[in-house]
Structures are given as structure tokens and as C-alpha cells.
Amino acid sequence: MTKLIWRIENMTRIFVNKFIRVMTTKLTLTIEQNVIKTAKIYAHKRGRSLSELIENYLRTLTDKEKESEELSPRVKRLVGSVKLPKNFDYKKTLEEAIIKKHGG
């Protein structure tokens, strides 16, 4: 497996878009050459840069992590609103509801 170092060539820059300041930074990654080649083709077909794809992927990963840690205000309001018996078996109840709905 041949590895090639791929460098994002845009050094640290600050873009001002209306009221948002965005700072980009150079990053060096070591990735297999065939992965880079395939990713460049993928990006080109979608009219995107490889840097943009990687940035969006990393943002998606970190956003998902934040989402899983935080409850929405709507869900927070529901916490504790239903009181169930201590011996409540939600799996059994769910199974019974599915059988009732779809027959069984």
C-alpha cells in the first residue's frame, strides 16, 4: 500500500461573509494514494473540493456527537411526564403493540 502525503494548500486565511468570520488552517494528512485519487474524482463529480468534503465530514462527526449528548428542549420537557410501574417491560409492551397493529 503506497501512502502519499496530501497537503491542504490554503494556509490560514480569514474570510468575512456578512457577519461571520471563518478561519481556515493548513492541515497535513497521510492517506493511501488510491483513497486520495478516488476521493478527488468523487469531489470533482459533485463540484466540490476535497478540502470541503473532508471539512464537512469532520463537522458531521462532531455535530452528531454533540446531538447525542444534548437533549432537545422538547424532549427535556417530556422527561418525567410519564410514570411507569417499576416492573414495566417496554419490550414486551412494544411487541404486543406491533402484533396488535400488524396481526400475528
Backbone hydrogen bonds in HBPLUS format (Angstrom, degrees):
<---DONOR---> <-ACCEPTOR-->    atom                        ^
c    i                          cat <-CA-CA->   ^        H-A-AA   ^      H-
h    n   atom  resd res      DA  || num        DHA   H-A  angle D-A-AA Bond
n    s   type  num  typ     dist DA aas  dist angle  dist       angle   num
A0033-GLN N   A0002-THR O   3.15 MM  31  6.08 167.2  2.17 144.8 148.1     1
A0004-LEU N   A0031-ILE O   3.14 MM  27  5.93 174.6  2.14 148.2 148.4     2
A0031-ILE N   A0004-LEU O   3.34 MM  27  5.93 159.4  2.39 157.8 153.0     3
A0006-TRP N   A0029-LEU O   3.11 MM  23  5.69 153.1  2.19 160.4 167.6     4
A0029-LEU N   A0006-TRP O   3.26 MM  23  5.69 175.8  2.27 165.7 164.8     5
A0008-ILE N   A0027-LEU O   3.22 MM  19  5.63 173.4  2.23 163.3 165.1     6
A0013-ARG N   A0024-THR O   3.04 MM  11  5.29 137.7  2.22 126.5 138.4     7
A0024-THR N   A0013-ARG O   2.85 MM  11  5.29 157.5  1.90 150.4 157.9     8
A0015-PHE N   A0022-VAL O   2.80 MM   7  5.15 160.7  1.83 151.1 156.1     9
A0022-VAL N   A0015-PHE O   2.92 MM   7  5.15 163.4  1.94 150.7 156.2    10
A0017-ASN N   A0020-ILE O   2.97 MM   3  5.28 168.4  1.99 158.1 159.0    11
A0020-ILE N   A0017-ASN O   3.01 MM   3  5.28 170.1  2.02 127.9 130.1    12
A0035-VAL N   A0032-GLU O   3.08 MM   3  5.35 126.1  2.38 103.8 117.6    13
A0036-ILE N   A0032-GLU O   3.15 MM   4  6.54 156.5  2.21 154.1 160.7    14
A0037-LYS N   A0033-GLN O   2.99 MM   4  6.27 164.1  2.02 153.6 157.8    15
A0038-THR N   A0034-ASN O   3.01 MM   4  6.11 167.3  2.03 144.7 148.0    16
A0039-ALA N   A0035-VAL O   2.88 MM   4  5.97 158.2  1.92 146.9 153.8    17
A0040-LYS N   A0036-ILE O   2.84 MM   4  6.03 153.5  1.91 152.0 158.8    18
A0041-ILE N   A0037-LYS O   3.15 MM   4  6.42 156.0  2.21 147.0 152.9    19
A0042-TYR N   A0038-THR O   2.95 MM   4  6.18 163.1  1.98 149.8 154.7    20
A0043-ALA N   A0039-ALA O   2.86 MM   4  6.05 162.5  1.89 149.7 154.1    21
A0044-HIS N   A0040-LYS O   2.90 MM   4  6.02 162.1  1.93 146.5 151.8    22
A0045-LYS N   A0041-ILE O   2.96 MM   4  6.17 162.1  2.00 154.7 158.7    23
A0046-ARG N   A0043-ALA O   3.08 MM   3  5.23 132.8  2.31  99.2 112.2    24
A0048-ARG N   A0043-ALA O   2.91 MM   5  4.93 174.7  1.92 145.4 143.8    25
A0047-GLY N   A0044-HIS O   3.07 MM   3  5.00 161.8  2.11 103.9 109.4    26
A0053-LEU N   A0049-SER O   3.07 MM   4  6.44 158.5  2.12 151.1 156.4    27
A0054-ILE N   A0050-LEU O   3.00 MM   4  6.24 167.5  2.01 154.8 157.5    28
A0055-GLU N   A0051-SER O   2.88 MM   4  6.03 163.2  1.91 150.9 156.2    29
A0056-ASN N   A0052-GLU O   2.90 MM   4  6.04 165.3  1.93 150.6 154.6    30
A0057-TYR N   A0053-LEU O   2.92 MM   4  6.10 154.0  1.98 146.6 154.2    31
A0058-LEU N   A0054-ILE O   2.94 MM   4  6.16 166.1  1.96 155.0 157.9    32
A0059-ARG N   A0055-GLU O   2.89 MM   4  6.09 156.1  1.95 149.1 156.4    33
A0060-THR N   A0056-ASN O   2.89 MM   4  6.05 154.1  1.95 144.9 151.7    34
A0061-LEU N   A0057-TYR O   3.00 MM   4  6.33 157.2  2.05 150.4 156.0    35
A0062-THR N   A0058-LEU O   3.09 MM   4  6.36 165.3  2.11 150.8 153.8    36
A0063-ASP N   A0059-ARG O   2.82 MM   4  5.94 152.9  1.89 150.1 158.5    37
A0064-LYS N   A0060-THR O   2.96 MM   4  6.05 159.4  2.00 149.0 153.7    38
A0065-GLU N   A0061-LEU O   3.21 MM   4  6.44 152.3  2.29 141.0 148.3    39
A0066-LYS N   A0062-THR O   3.10 MM   4  6.35 155.2  2.16 142.9 148.9    40
A0067-GLU N   A0063-ASP O   2.88 MM   4  6.12 158.8  1.92 150.7 156.8    41
A0068-SER N   A0064-LYS O   2.97 MM   4  6.18 154.8  2.03 147.7 153.6    42
A0069-GLU N   A0065-GLU O   3.25 MM   4  6.43 136.3  2.45 138.0 148.7    43
A0069-GLU N   A0066-LYS O   3.15 MM   3  5.20 131.6  2.40  96.5 109.4    44
A0070-GLU N   A0066-LYS O   3.04 MM   4  6.20 143.0  2.18 149.3 159.1    45
A0075-VAL N   A0072-SER O   3.08 MM   3  5.29 116.5  2.50 102.3 116.8    46
A0076-LYS N   A0072-SER O   2.93 MM   4  6.22 162.1  1.96 158.1 164.0    47
A0077-ARG N   A0073-PRO O   3.05 MM   4  6.25 149.1  2.15 143.8 150.5    48
A0078-LEU N   A0075-VAL O   2.96 MM   3  5.10 132.3  2.20 100.6 114.1    49
A0079-VAL N   A0075-VAL O   3.22 MM   4  6.54 132.3  2.46 147.8 160.2    50
A0081-SER N   A0078-LEU O   2.93 MM   3  5.31 164.4  1.95 137.1 136.4    51
A0088-PHE N   A0085-PRO O   3.07 MM   3  5.28 156.3  2.13 119.6 118.7    52
A0093-THR N   A0089-ASP O   3.05 MM   4  6.30 165.1  2.08 154.0 158.7    53
A0094-LEU N   A0090-TYR O   2.82 MM   4  5.88 157.2  1.87 145.1 151.4    54
A0095-GLU N   A0091-LYS O   2.90 MM   4  6.06 161.3  1.94 146.8 152.1    55
A0096-GLU N   A0092-LYS O   2.92 MM   4  6.16 161.5  1.96 151.3 156.1    56
A0097-ALA N   A0093-THR O   2.99 MM   4  6.19 153.7  2.07 144.8 151.9    57
A0098-ILE N   A0094-LEU O   2.94 MM   4  6.19 155.9  1.99 152.4 158.7    58
A0099-ILE N   A0095-GLU O   2.97 MM   4  6.21 162.6  2.00 152.5 157.0    59
A0100-LYS N   A0096-GLU O   2.93 MM   4  6.07 159.4  1.98 145.3 151.5    60
A0101-LYS N   A0097-ALA O   2.92 MM   4  6.08 155.4  1.99 144.3 150.9    61
A0102-HIS N   A0098-ILE O   2.85 MM   4  5.92 169.5  1.86 155.1 158.1    62
A0103-GLY N   A0099-ILE O   2.64 MM   4  4.88 126.9  1.91 138.8 146.1    63
